[in-house]
Amino acid sequence: MEFFRSMFDSLRVTEFTRPSIGILDLLDILIVAYIIYKIIFWIKETRAWVLFKGILVIFALAAVATLLHLNTIVWILSNTISVGIIALIVVFQPELRKALEQLGKGQFFSYFLRDTEARDDKTTARTVEEIVKAADKMSAAKTGALILIEQEVPLGDLERTGIPIDATISSQLLINIFEHNTPLHDGAVIIRQNRIAAATCFLPLTDSNEVSMELGTRHRAAIGASEVSDAYVIVVSEETGAISIARGGVLYRSLTTEQLRSMLSQTQKNNTKKKLAIWKGRQEK
């Protein structure tokens, strides 16, 4: 907390002196700002972004506590900051390891410099129909499938475990991916912005003891992925052909195609409402 104290003490200086800023100073500021922006963008593509926002909230609370002289809160934060740094290293270990690997391979800055597109998480009616049609046909043929539909929480870290596809969604393509004895049939498919982003992605298995023993690895992976993100995870059982969907750590089993369509369509409506609310807010400003 000494950082916050020194920062706010510096604001109390009565005599203001204007520093001299040269071209090199401006260049230095621009470079640092650009690196910080790219690091934040890199974090946003992983689940670490949610944790990062939580850390920012804690720092904001610490700043407010310092300003208001809330000594108890400041004392608690001051005595736990060292432990917090170690905890951050543990929590962000996968992201830090990935960054060091890219730096060692010379791909760190090329990763930052790639073109970006505006996020659009809306699941269109066509996308829903293609997914439902594929699930229905794979269910009839008892073809195992695992499909993640990304929502607000980015799935970049899961996507990097698979093979990039970046293709328009169609029922034929989804069926072909999960067809037996094909190179891409193992693992999960991730759908983002109405496109198939990647296939053969590895998902974390749930540690819950409440999961039925009759469920296999595919269903446990679906529940595990829904526990660490807000994605809709569709599962087609290879043994029974039953269609299930996992959301928020809960598995909804033995769905009909109409029930699946209804759940995915509701997602589309909710996302559309969010987009309209944001648009109206910008118009009012």
ZIBELLIN-V189694 format. One line per field, one symbol per residue. phi: phi as a letter, one per 40 degrees, with the letter a starting at -180 (. if undefined). A space follows every 50 residues. Layout:
BEGIN
phi: ???
END
This chain:
BEGIN
phi: .ccccccccccccccbbcccbbcccccccccccccccccccccccbcccc ccccccccccccccccccfccccccccccbccccccccccccdccccccc cccccgbccccccccbbccacccccccdcccccccccccccfccaabbbc bcccbccccccbbcbfbccacccccccccdgbcbccgbbbbbfgbccabf ccbcccbccccccccccccccccccccbabccbcbbcccbgcbbabaggb bccfccccccccccccccccccccccccccccccc
END
